[in-house]
Amino acid sequence: MTKDTAIKLFETKQVRSVWDKEKELWYFSIIDVVGILTDSPNPRDYWYRIKQREKISGIELSTVCRQFKLEAQDGKLRETDCADAEGLLRIIQSIPSPKAEPFKRWLAQVGYERIQEIENPELAQERMKQLYEQKGYPKDWIDKRLRGIAIRQNLTDEWRERGITTERDFSILTAEIAKATFGMTPSKLKAFKGLTRKNTNLRDHMSDLGLIFTMLGEKVTTEISQIEKPQTFAKNKNVAKRGGRVAGTARRATEKELGRSIMSQENYLPKKIGVDEKE
């Protein structure tokens, strides 16, 4: 086993897995999962038959697979069909086995919950609150985090009104606010905190004060934009700097009163919680 490969336990049995550095995702051996869910003496053949059966129906399961060299029972590295978590859940839906039923019921439940949340968005907020509680965050932090999400949504809506449409432009404007607020862009803040995974949410590792000043910078930016209605990217960028500057001034005044920096290399939750671990 290396830092890029691992053996994961599925109940009491083993599933080989590999970490894809480029996509930053775990990929799991499909034949291992098939073997566990079907008790087939030859899971490789069983997997082949599943693919052939679905292909007749017009579904190409191979599109959700990638091949990685994994260590076989004889100790040799062999090309093995693997899938990430999303692909694996899709494949499980095609396995006609009683052991696969709990997964299928779970997927049906998740789908039903999402439909409910579309009809009543408050349910989505409640679900998000529960997820943060399960990760170990205190309720007062969660309240700030959820409020910050709402403020962020208002800001992105305002930017769209001003003609900002691409992810790259959103990122640039966000970086301007963060730089003026904390003296660092989000990418540098991640590096400062040792958050190496690209899909890690920086705000989930901020302290209460970090969230508060982030909210302040984004809220002020929204208010200025609504008043001035900037029509060019350059003008939006200037507004973002000014909004962040207000929060930056408040941050420095707070640090002066506290006699310490609010910037910390500590992550909000211990790493054992698994927020930024690759397991």
Order of alpha helices (4+ residues) and beta strands (2+ residues): beta-beta-beta-alpha-alpha-beta-beta-alpha-alpha-alpha-alpha-alpha-alpha-alpha-alpha
